[in-house]
Amino acid sequence: MLEKKILRWRLLVALASALLSLATGSARAAKSVPPTSNTFTVTGSMNVARYNHKTVLLSTGQVLAVTGDVNGTNTAELYNPATGKWTLTGSPAAFHEGGSVTLLANGEVLLAGGNDPLSSTTAFTTAAELYNPFTGKWSMTGSMISARRYQAAVLLLNDEVLVAGGQDSTFSSLSSAEVYSPATGTWHAAASLQHSRSNSVAELLGNGMVLVAGGLDYSNGTFISSLASAEVFNPSTAAWSLAASMPGAGGSQGSLLANGDVLVVRDAVFNPGSGVWTATGPFPNNTVGPSTATLLSTGEVLMTGLRSTYNDTPSLSTTVLYNFATNAYATAAPMNSTRYANAATLLPNGQVLVSGGYRKGVGIGLLPLSTAELYMP
């Protein structure tokens, strides 16, 4: 009799345990429901607060963040989309603030130019380094011909890297251009741009040529003008030719659209086939930026990192979507944090990783951010 009671007790315990597991599993399943479209969700924070940094999706599926380290320790780190966490990786040998970051065809990352924010001089660097995602280490490669920052950099179809324009150590805009060969680790001069420009939009076109548009003209640190001019680089001749000018002076952010056209945010869309610019619809007024423009899997372009033109230009949580089918901008979901000078990278799952930047409010200084969030289209 006692044995039967013990057996019944064990069966009841087993049944209760099974029901509890089922309930727990249901609760977990409810918590793991995919986020709804057009929303931002918080993900893991970086180890270091950064702004004006660069992020790039590696062939490993992780995202490399480099430069912009507000602690002045020159760190780099990796974001793992599977875990939502950041881990520190190898640090570059030199500072490259304002330098260019380019993913090479072999999976390595080329970091070139820029300056040392801790230096007592304003000298920019010619140094270039390579990041190996499989070893997590940086190694020096050939130096550029000219020291520069804020340059345009584009990976060409022949796996070489075109670097054009930027600023020199006198804070003057450059017209010079050069090409990096990963096979030899060396740079060679290309023909100069028709116009000196820094902070320009640069995109590889479907025909293998490169469009460089807009940007800023500086002379010895004095701002001259925002540029509406555009030009095209032909890798086969290493020469530039003027393209039609934009309707206005566009921003410093652009994106290659799904149909092969190029969007210069706030201004116009360039059709490589006709060489014609088409003005876009009006961008949200009373804002500065954006800091990023990311082509989504939906074909739209997400823009993040805006500042208000009012009240000491505070940073905003506002984001904007461009729809090339309607040629119009529309306000998208707000971010969880106000941020400007942030970075954004499209992940393989279609989400966008937005990281860092700074917050700025009325009457307060810059508050650098280590936080990150994910946008679901």
C-alpha positions in Angstrom: 0.0 0.0 0.0 2.8 2.3 0.9 4.6 1.6 -2.3 1.4 2.5 -4.3 1.1 5.8 -2.4 4.8 6.6 -3.1 4.3 5.8 -6.8 1.2 8.1 -7.0 3.1 10.9 -5.3 6.0 10.5 -7.8 3.5 10.6 -10.7 1.9 13.8 -9.3 5.3 15.4 -8.9 6.3 14.5 -12.4 3.0 15.8 -13.8 3.4 19.1 -11.9 6.9 19.4 -13.1 5.8 18.8 -16.7 3.0 21.4 -16.4 5.5 23.9 -14.9 8.0 23.3 -17.7 5.2 23.8 -20.3 4.1 27.0 -18.7 7.7 28.3 -18.5 8.3 27.4 -22.1 5.2 29.2 -23.2 6.3 32.3 -21.3 9.8 32.1 -22.9 8.2 31.7 -26.3 6.1 34.8 -25.6 9.1 36.8 -24.7 11.0 35.7 -27.8 8.4 37.0 -30.2 10.3 38.8 -33.0 10.1 42.6 -32.8 7.4 44.3 -34.9 8.4 46.3 -38.0 9.6 49.9 -37.8 10.8 49.6 -34.2 14.0 50.2 -32.3 15.0 47.8 -29.5 17.9 48.1 -27.1 20.9 45.8 -27.5 24.2 45.4 -25.7 26.3 48.5 -25.0 29.8 49.0 -26.3 32.7 48.7 -23.9 33.7 52.2 -24.7 31.7 55.4 -25.5 32.3 56.5 -29.1 31.2 59.1 -31.5 32.3 59.9 -35.1 33.4 56.3 -35.1 33.3 53.8 -38.0 31.5 50.4 -38.1 31.8 47.7 -40.7 30.2 44.3 -41.2 32.9 41.6 -41.4 32.8 38.4 -43.3 32.5 36.6 -40.0 29.0 38.2 -39.5 30.3 40.4 -36.6 30.5 44.2 -36.7 33.8 46.0 -36.1 33.7 49.4 -34.4 36.9 51.4 -34.5 38.0 55.1 -33.9 35.9 57.6 -31.9 37.1 56.2 -28.5 36.4 59.1 -26.2 38.8 57.6 -23.5 41.7 58.2 -25.9 42.8 54.6 -25.6 42.3 53.8 -29.3 40.4 50.6 -28.8 38.4 48.6 -31.3 35.6 46.1 -30.5 33.3 43.6 -32.1 29.5 43.2 -31.9 28.1 39.7 -32.2 24.5 39.7 -33.5 23.9 36.2 -32.1 24.5 37.3 -28.5 23.9 41.0 -28.7 27.2 41.6 -27.0 30.4 43.6 -27.7 33.9 42.4 -27.0 37.2 44.2 -27.2 39.5 43.2 -30.0 43.0 44.2 -31.0 43.8 48.0 -31.1 45.3 49.8 -34.1 48.9 50.9 -33.7 48.1 54.5 -34.5 45.1 56.9 -34.1 43.0 57.4 -37.2 40.3 59.8 -36.2 38.5 61.0 -39.3 40.2 58.3 -41.4 38.5 55.9 -43.8 37.5 52.3 -43.1 37.1 49.9 -46.1 36.2 46.2 -46.1 38.5 44.4 -48.6 37.6 41.5 -50.8 39.8 39.2 -48.8 37.9 40.0 -45.6 40.4 42.3 -44.0 39.7 45.9 -43.1 41.8 48.8 -44.4 42.0 51.8 -41.9 43.8 54.8 -43.5 44.7 58.4 -42.7 43.1 60.5 -40.0 44.8 62.2 -37.0 45.8 61.7 -33.4 43.4 63.7 -31.2 45.8 63.6 -28.3 48.7 65.0 -30.3 49.9 68.6 -29.6 50.2 69.1 -33.4 47.5 69.1 -36.1 49.5 66.8 -38.4 47.4 64.2 -40.1 48.9 60.8 -40.9 49.7 58.8 -44.1 49.7 55.6 -42.1 47.4 52.7 -43.0 46.7 49.5 -41.2 44.9 46.2 -41.9 42.6 44.3 -39.4 42.4 40.5 -39.7 39.0 39.3 -38.4 40.3 35.8 -37.9 43.2 36.8 -35.7 41.7 39.9 -34.2 45.0 41.8 -34.9 46.1 44.9 -36.8 49.2 45.1 -38.9 50.8 48.0 -40.7 50.6 48.2 -44.5 52.0 50.7 -47.0 51.5 54.4 -46.2 49.4 56.7 -48.3 51.2 59.2 -50.6 49.4 62.2 -48.9 48.3 62.7 -45.3 44.6 63.2 -45.2 41.4 62.9 -43.2 37.6 63.0 -44.1 38.4 61.4 -47.4 36.2 59.4 -49.6 37.1 55.7 -49.9 35.6 53.1 -52.2 36.4 49.4 -53.0 36.7 49.0 -56.8 35.7 46.0 -58.8 39.3 45.0 -59.2 39.6 44.8 -55.4 41.7 47.9 -55.1 40.7 50.9 -53.0 40.2 54.4 -54.3 40.8 57.3 -51.8 40.0 60.8 -52.9 39.9 64.3 -51.4 39.7 65.0 -47.7 41.6 67.6 -45.7 45.3 68.1 -45.3 47.1 69.2 -42.1 46.4 72.9 -42.9 42.6 72.1 -42.8 42.4 72.7 -46.5 40.3 70.5 -48.8 42.3 68.2 -51.1 41.8 67.3 -54.8 44.4 64.6 -54.8 43.5 60.9 -55.1 45.3 57.6 -54.8 44.7 53.9 -55.1 45.7 51.1 -52.7 46.5 47.6 -54.0 46.0 44.8 -51.4 48.1 42.5 -53.6 51.2 44.6 -53.0 50.2 46.6 -49.9 51.2 49.8 -51.8 49.6 53.0 -53.0 49.9 54.8 -56.3 48.7 58.2 -57.4 45.5 58.6 -59.5 44.4 61.7 -61.3 43.2 64.5 -59.1 39.6 65.5 -58.6 38.3 68.4 -60.7 37.4 70.1 -57.4 38.9 70.0 -53.9 36.4 68.5 -51.5 36.2 66.8 -48.1 33.3 64.9 -46.5 31.9 64.0 -49.9 29.5 61.2 -50.9 31.2 58.4 -52.8 29.5 55.3 -54.3 30.6 52.5 -56.6 28.3 52.4 -59.6 27.1 49.3 -61.4 29.4 50.0 -64.3 32.4 49.9 -62.1 32.9 53.7 -62.0 32.8 55.8 -58.9 30.5 58.8 -58.3 31.8 61.5 -55.9 29.4 64.3 -55.2 29.0 67.3 -52.9 31.2 67.8 -49.9 32.8 70.8 -48.3 35.5 73.2 -49.4 37.9 74.6 -46.8 41.0 76.7 -47.0 43.3 76.9 -44.0 40.4 76.0 -41.7 38.1 78.6 -43.2 34.8 77.3 -44.6 34.4 78.3 -48.2 31.2 76.6 -49.4 29.2 73.4 -49.6 29.5 71.9 -53.1 26.9 70.9 -55.6 29.3 69.6 -58.2 29.8 65.9 -58.9 32.4 63.9 -60.9 33.0 60.3 -62.0 36.2 58.2 -61.7 37.0 55.7 -64.4 39.3 53.0 -63.0 40.4 51.9 -66.5 41.8 55.3 -67.2 42.4 56.5 -63.6 40.8 59.8 -64.7 37.9 62.0 -63.5 35.2 63.5 -65.6 32.7 66.1 -64.5 29.1 64.9 -64.1 26.0 67.1 -63.9 25.8 69.2 -60.8 23.2 68.4 -58.1 20.2 70.7 -57.9 21.5 72.0 -54.6 24.4 71.4 -52.2 23.5 68.0 -50.7 24.5 66.5 -47.4 27.6 64.4 -46.6 25.5 61.1 -46.5 24.5 59.0 -49.5 23.4 55.5 -50.5 23.4 53.3 -53.5 19.7 52.5 -54.1 18.4 49.1 -55.0 17.8 50.2 -58.6 21.4 51.3 -59.0 20.7 55.0 -58.6 22.6 57.1 -56.0 20.8 59.1 -53.3 22.5 62.1 -51.9 20.5 62.8 -48.8 18.6 66.1 -48.6 19.1 66.9 -52.2 18.8 64.5 -55.2 19.0 61.1 -56.8 21.6 60.4 -59.6 20.8 58.1 -62.5 24.1 56.7 -63.9 22.5 55.7 -67.2 21.3 59.2 -68.1 23.7 61.2 -65.9 20.7 63.2 -64.7 19.9 64.3 -61.1 16.3 64.3 -59.9 15.5 66.4 -56.8 14.1 64.5 -53.9 11.1 65.5 -51.8 11.6 67.9 -48.9 13.6 66.6 -45.9 12.2 67.3 -42.4 12.9 70.9 -41.6 14.9 72.4 -38.8 17.3 69.5 -38.6 21.1 69.0 -39.2 22.4 65.7 -40.4 21.8 62.8 -40.8 24.9 61.0 -39.5 24.1 57.8 -41.4 22.1 56.6 -44.4 21.6 52.8 -44.6 20.0 50.9 -47.5 17.5 48.4 -46.1 16.4 45.1 -47.5 13.1 46.7 -48.2 14.7 49.1 -50.6 14.2 52.1 -48.4 17.0 54.1 -46.8 17.1 54.6 -43.0 18.7 57.8 -41.8 19.7 58.3 -38.1 21.6 60.9 -36.2 19.9 64.3 -36.5 20.2 67.5 -34.6 17.8 70.3 -34.1 18.6 73.8 -35.4 16.9 75.3 -32.4 17.9 75.6 -28.7 21.7 75.1 -28.9 21.2 72.2 -31.5 20.3 69.3 -29.2 20.5 65.8 -30.6 17.3 64.1 -31.6 15.8 60.6 -31.5 14.1 61.3 -34.8 14.8 58.9 -37.7 13.8 59.3 -41.4 13.0 56.8 -44.2 13.5 57.5 -47.9 11.3 55.7 -50.4 12.7 55.7 -53.9 9.4 54.6 -55.4 7.8 57.8 -54.2 11.0 59.9 -54.1 9.9 61.1 -50.7 11.1 61.2 -47.0 9.0 60.2 -44.1 9.5 60.2 -40.4 10.2 56.7 -39.0 10.1 55.2 -35.5 12.2 57.2 -32.9 15.3 55.7 -31.4 15.4 54.8 -27.7 18.1 57.5 -27.2 18.8 60.8 -28.8 22.1 60.6 -30.6 24.2 62.4 -33.2 27.5 61.4 -34.8 26.6 57.8 -34.4 27.3 54.8 -36.7 24.9 52.4 -38.4 25.5 49.0 -40.1 23.1 46.7 -41.9 23.2 43.2 -40.4 22.7 39.9 -42.4 19.2 39.4 -40.8 18.0 42.7 -42.2 18.2 44.7 -39.0 20.3 47.8 -38.6 22.8 48.2 -35.7 22.9 51.8 -34.5 25.7 52.5 -32.0 27.3 55.3 -30.0 27.2 59.0 -30.9 26.5 61.7 -28.4 23.6 63.3 -26.6 23.4 67.1 -26.4 20.9 69.1 -24.6 20.2 72.8 -24.1 23.0 74.4 -22.0 25.0 71.1 -21.6 28.1 69.7 -23.3 28.4 66.5 -25.3 27.5 63.3 -23.5 29.3 60.5 -25.4 27.3 57.2 -25.7 28.2 53.6 -25.5 24.6 52.4 -26.0 23.4 50.6 -29.1 20.1 49.6 -30.6 18.6 47.6 -33.4 16.1 48.8 -36.0 13.7 46.3 -37.5 12.5 47.4 -40.9 
